[in-house]
Structures are given as C-alpha cells and as structure tokens.
C-alpha cells in the first residue's frame, strides 16, 4: 500500500527523474513539493554533490504539471456543474440585466487582454500620425522610447544655413515644467522644432526592442517558475541538468542574462566594460538609420526627406528575423546563454532582446540574481512575480548579495564632470528656460557643490568653475568616515531639499540627455545625413560638424581640434546616472543604510580620488516585496545554516514556526571522505595563519614543506585555497625564491587561478587534461609527475559553483581561516548594524557604535569594533568566514562514488574554544563533515591517515 501524506493525499511521484533517485534525493523532492503546496517561504539545504539541481528541477516542475492538471479538472467540473444548473433554470428564466452583465464582462475581459497585449507587446512602437508621444518610463530601469515625428515632417533633412544658425541649439532646451503647486512634476508636450523636425524627450531604454509585435498574451496568465543563481556558469549548469529530463522539451524555457554575455555586435563588445556596453546598446536604439522614402520641398526652408526609421544596431533592424528567432528558439527546447548567442550569430539577430521577448510565454525562466532581486531590473524585463514560484539557488549569502544591489556610489571625478556640464548648460540656456526648470537645475548645482565640498573637506582651494582643482588635501590624515543619512544631509545644509520631487524632475524632464544626450548630431549647412550612416563611422565622416552627447560636450568639442572620445561621452552619462542613484539612496529611511565618505587624493596614476557611497544595510523591505507577490519562495543551497541570521536580516516578520526548513545528509559513505584539522607541519611548527602572523616567512615555508609532502602521497589533483589573491601571490613568490616550487613541480604540474574570470575556464580545462594525461598508465610526459596542483582563492570563481569531481579534487587544502579584512569600512558598518538586530540592549550598545565614525584604514579599528560586539555582529563576521570555507571545500565530492581528503590547515581548527573570542570554527562545518572530522596532533598521524585513505579508495575505485 502506498504511503500517504499527513493530509491523506497520495505522496507525489517524480517520473521525470532520469535515474533511480537516492533516498535523500526523494526526501528533498518531497520536501520541496510540500513547500510549494503550502506556499510561503522555505529553506532547503542539500550538500553540494548530492544532485540538488536535478532534484529541484524534477520536483518543482512536476508540481507545476500537477497543479495545471488539477486546475484543468477543476474547471471541467465547474463547467459541468454550471451547465447542469443552467439546464435546470433555463435561459429564459435569467433576467435581462444578468445576461447583459455577462456579455459586458466578456467584453471587458477582451479589452483587458488587448491592453495587456499592447502593454507587453514588443517591437519598435510607431507613434500614431498627428500625435505627440508623452511616455516617460522609469529613470532607473533605463527604458528608451522611440521619438515620434509628425506626419508631414521627417528626418534626414536638407538644412539651410539660416535654419541651422537659429535652431542648432534648440534641441537641448528642456520642455516647460509645471510648478510644484500644480502637482507632481511633469513635462508638457513638446512642440519645439529643430530645423523643421519635431523633437520629443526620450527615456533610456526601448520598451520592447525585440521587434516582436505578436506577444502571446496567454503568457501573462501562465504559472511560471523563476530559477535564479549567482553566476552565468551556474545557470548553464542548470540548463545542462534540465536537458536530462523530459521537461526540457515539454515546457517553454528561456534563459536571461546581461548584455555583456548576450551581445553579438562586435563594435559594442570591444568596449569591454559592462556599463559602457549597456549605454552603447541603448544609444544605438535611439539613433535610428533612415531609409529615404520621399522628398518634399519646403520652399526657402530647404527640402525634407521622409524616412523609415530602423534601429542603429544591425542586429535589431529586421523585425522579421527577430520573430523567426523567437519561433525557432521556442522549438529548440532548453537553451543556455551560449546556445542563444550561437543561434543569434547564425541568424544575425540580437539574442539579448530575443530572449526577453520569450518571457511572457515561458513556463520556466532561468536568470541571474540581479535580474530578479532588483526591482528596477524586474520592471525593465517585465517579470510578473504575482502568484508564481521563485527558486533562489546558492542562497548562502543571499542577504549580502541582495543589499549590495541597492548600494550607490559617485566619485570625485564624476561629481566634477556633472558640475561642469550643468554649469555650462545653465550659463547658455538660463534666459530661455522657464522658472521651474531654472529652479531644479540650480538645486542640482547646489547639491553637486555640496558633495564636492564634503569630499574636499571644506577646502577653499576648490574653484567653483567646472575646471577647478584641489590645491590642498585638507584633513586627509582621516580619509574615510561614515554617517547616517540625516546627519549627512544636515552637515551639508541640504536637508530642506525635496529629493523625491527632484528625482521625479530628473526622470520626467530627461535632463540627463538634454545636458548630455547620447550621440546627437549637428549637420553643417547644406549637408544631408545618408540613410546608411552608422554611429561607428563617426570618426570617418567629414561632413559632420560635431559628434556631441549634450550641450556641454558640444561646447567642449568646439574648443578642441578633435571629437570627444567615445568612452568619455559614456562616462559623462554614467556620471549623471551615478548622481541620480545616490540621490535616490538618500530618500531611504535613516537607519536603512550608511553614507561612506572617502577623501583620498587624486593621483597621477589615474585614480579618481575620493567618493561618496551609500551602503544599504537592511534587506527586509526589499525581500518582503518579493515574498508578498509570489506564491512560494524557495531558498536552496548546500550551506544555509545558521538560518537564524538569514531570518533576522531578510524576514524577521515571519514567525519561526512558519518557516519551512529542510536539511539532508550527504550521499557519500563515511569512508569516502577524510576531513582533518592540521595543527602542525612536517618540522613540528604550529600553523597560525591569523592576520598578524600569516605573512611570517617561517609560516610560509612550513606550509611549503607540507605541500611538498602532500604531492608525494595524494594521487591526481590537489587544490589549495588561500584567503586572497594578494596572499597567494606572496606565498608563490616566497616558494619560488626558496626552491620549494621546484620541488612541488617535480611531482605535479602547477596551475594558478587567474584574477580575470574570463581565463578561469581555460585554466581548469588544461588542469583537468593534465591530470587525465599524467595519471593515466599509458603515457606520461614527465615520468616522475603524477597529476597537478591548483592554487586557488576563497571567494574567487573556482570556489563558487565549480565542479572539481573525481581526479580534479582528490585533496582540498584550506589555508587558515579566510576572515574578511577588518579594515573594510563597509563590512564594519554591516557588523554594527547586525549587532543591533533583535533585543533593545544590543540596539543601545549599537547606537554607541554608530556615531559619525572616522576610519584611518587600519585593521585594529575593525578589531576594536568586533571586540565591542556582544553576539550578533561577531557571529555574522564568523559566519562569513565559515560559509566561504564550506563553499570552497564543497567543490570536491560531487557524486556517490567520489572520494577526497579535506585538510583544514590552522591550529585554530583544533584549539580549545574557551581560549578564543569567537566560537569554535568546526561547529559551523556541515554535519556530514563534522560526523567524520579528525583533529590531527602531528604530521606523522596525518601522513598515515592519508596513505590509508587513498590506498583503500583507490582499490575500491578500481572495483567499480
């Protein structure tokens, strides 16, 4: 007889699981299925290497299938019942008003569907003839709307010299602005014309640049599963696991990502920087290429050419191809980012907007953290969380990842850039602007001057002109300080400024693009802009007078012999955006975050000097918006404990008994893992990699001797994790100088994790190939070598989500305890904030910590803060460290037949916790490691354990 659930229902089945699931996998899938039935918030912990991803896929999507089937049956029963009742009553028995109400309801439903289709429909929207568009979208989601033109006017105009002389600057004027008394600031319809062309303000990003006008409105009503993880490689791994199941072909799946990962326009890709790629993409959408359709004479004003506008990016010009891309991708099943990019290149169609167009009809949306957790990104992508399912994988650092998305920062050079452009603009157009515009522009000037003043510490050497310089450093012996929002506003005497209305003005007036609009063009008298002209040809076209990005840049370009550098234009726009982001942050509650002020001098090497940064400290409100909308939110990961910290930081409003938590053990047998704490090295030297002693040459050399011994006893691959790239570099150089490196290389080939993530994949590939080659019996390039060793970094790409199964990770060495630097100002602010969570005593104590702090950048200041913490702040600091340790050592042991040794090299892993300020680190190790943990007294014991462990497992492995 089949086991029943507590509510009497039959237990769920998971026929899509491609193999016979292990017991813990079945437990995990049942727990997830039950969580979806109940709804709300759940946390599910399953060690890395236990098939967690596949279990999530098969249980979550099976629930969706079952739910749809239940809803279908329910509708059929309701329809049957209603038809029976209808037969009994008879249609003639219904009063007229009831029948009319039903008809009206049906009509309203159709109209609602039509409006939805129009709202989420994509493509470059053309304005109705004879009408001006007034549609300003959110500033921070950076949406760009196509400018509309009147029927009898167009672009690509043959311009007379008189027209240019009168109107060549009129396009930069701001539209008339309503006064504060008239309500929320807004912009009236613009009737201004430049050389016969009607202009209207445009916002940042096209509402639907994918080119598809036939969006499936049914997608908006669909039950969706949103799966998000931290990195694109983890998302690709998810798609790989999904393809093992029938859901890959039965459900509509779309994978989203950043422009940098999706873009196939080489002219844009070569910019490299993500923000520059984003801005260039949006610029190309605003700068349309024109196909001349008709020429009309305007008498003395010259001739006007009517044009058909298409996107400036060649990958978005052909709407037919965009529709074909969407149709083909839907037929090919589950595709990851690489697949979409490949198909986009083959078709000559943008995969970024192509994937976005597939969201409404999708059953499963796979996307990175930023796209789902950031409200602006959700709105930009049109993601509807209402009554849908959200699964957040790798959620061990969710709180920190979430709040970091709402940080904002502006540098000294960016402030000077904004100040310069605003002052030039105001000086030129002051007499032409209305009183509302003048008032808000002057307010912006006041704010930028105040921010500059605090960065320069009130130094009178600052020149208010846009080319002013710093003549002295002021009190730069205390370069960094922090304060609350209100204290910051009061100290600058700007607390009386209504920042909410100012932000609305910035959004509605489009001032960023008036002072600094991207890639606008002024033609010389008598010249015509040809339809085939592309933005990338700017430096090769001689009849253009200027390439400008705003009035300030136009003026600057007229003062120089060469056009403005492309990156300079984008950095200017980025400066305005950074200012807007900071102003938005200043509208948060006083205790939601802190202002960090760094007064570092600009250097000749190109450093930007000081900055003002807002650090968000609480994610409660942000996360609650997501939880309240969704049917269920599932947090999954290999190391979620301790869960109390996550609950206090993200959902303190949720009673503990309403939080569904599930945790399971590992699938590997006890004999397949050997976790050992190593307190002493081969010469008997105690390992102490604490902050004060880790750079000791004695410590580094003893570590080298340990590794030299390990390469002789450990087969195949060894991975050594260091606390930082800098420390790994110090150790490597010291080993190289002492000859230890040569001794290591005689036994194993050595690899190092590159700082740039783009090179990690190639290094790992070569590392694996080396192990496979040197460990095989058939051929060895160097007879004495047997495998490879990889020097990696905690917090680097290798420590997060990389699979080091089998020979790639036979031994993982963790050097020391990778505590975060106590000199990190932002970290110490988070520590103080977390210390104040919970009881009133902690809050009082934290208030004494939270004054207007001044930091010199020394570690001892951070240690003093940690010592003053009683519980939560100190606990958080240690949890950060141990979560990083658990993530790193979890790269090994990836399946049931895998085996590996895990060495924790530091006496603190063994020392009595009563002698320590913090709790014992081994108490925060996963249970499946703690159950098998060994504390080694000396190296001799360690050597014997390793020899026995690998001899036994090598024999067992050969019998499989």
Buried (B, 14 or more C-beta within 10 A) or exposed (E): EEEEEEEEEEEBEBEBBEEEBBEBBBBBBBBBBBBBBEBBBBBBBBBBBBBBBBBBBBBBBBBBBBBEEEEEEEEEEEEEEEEEEEEEEEEEEEEEEEEEEEEEEEEEEEEEBEEBBEEBBBBBBEBEEEEBBBBBBBBBBBBBBBBBBBEEBBBBBBBBEEBBEEBBBBBBBBBBBBEEEEEEBBBEEBEBBBBBBBBBBBBBBBBBBBBBBEBBBEBBEBBBBBBBBBBBBBBBBBBEBBBBBEBBEEBBBBBBBBBBBBBBBEBBEEBEBEBBBBBBBBBBBBBBBBBBEEEEEBEEBBBBBBBEBBBBBBBBBBBEBBBBBBEBBBEEBBBBBEBBBBBBEEBEBBBBBBBBBBBBBBBBBBBBBBBBBBBBBBBBBBBBBEEBBBBBBBBBBBBBBBBBBBBBBBBBBBBBBBBBBBBBBBEBBEEEBBEBBBBBBEBBBBBBBBBBBBBBBEBEEBEEEBEBEBEEBBEBEEBBBBBBBBBBBEBBEBEEBEBBBBBBBBBBBBBBBBBBBBBBBBBEBEBBBEBEBBBBEBEEBEEBBBBBBBBBBBBBBEEEEEBBEBBEBBBBBBBBBBBBBBBBBBEBEEBBBBBBBBBBBBEEEEEBBBBBBBBBBBBBEBBBEBBEBBBBBBBBBBBBBBBEBBBBBBBEEBEEEEBBBBBBBBBBEEEBBBBBBBBBBBEEBBBBBEBEEBEEEEBBBBBBBBBBBBBEBBBBBBBBBBBBBEBBBBBBEBBEEBEBBEBBBEBBBBBBBBEEBEEBEEBBEEBBEBBBBBBEEEEEEEEEBBBBBBBBBBBBBBBBBBBBBBBBBBBBBBBBBBBBEBBBBBBBBBBBBBBBBBEEEBEEBBEEBBEBBBBEBEEEBBBEBBEBBEEBBBBBBBBBBBBBBBBBBBBBBBEBBBBBBBBBBBBBBBBEEEEEEBBBBBEBBBEBBEEBBEBBEEBEBBBEBBEEBBEBBEEBBEEE
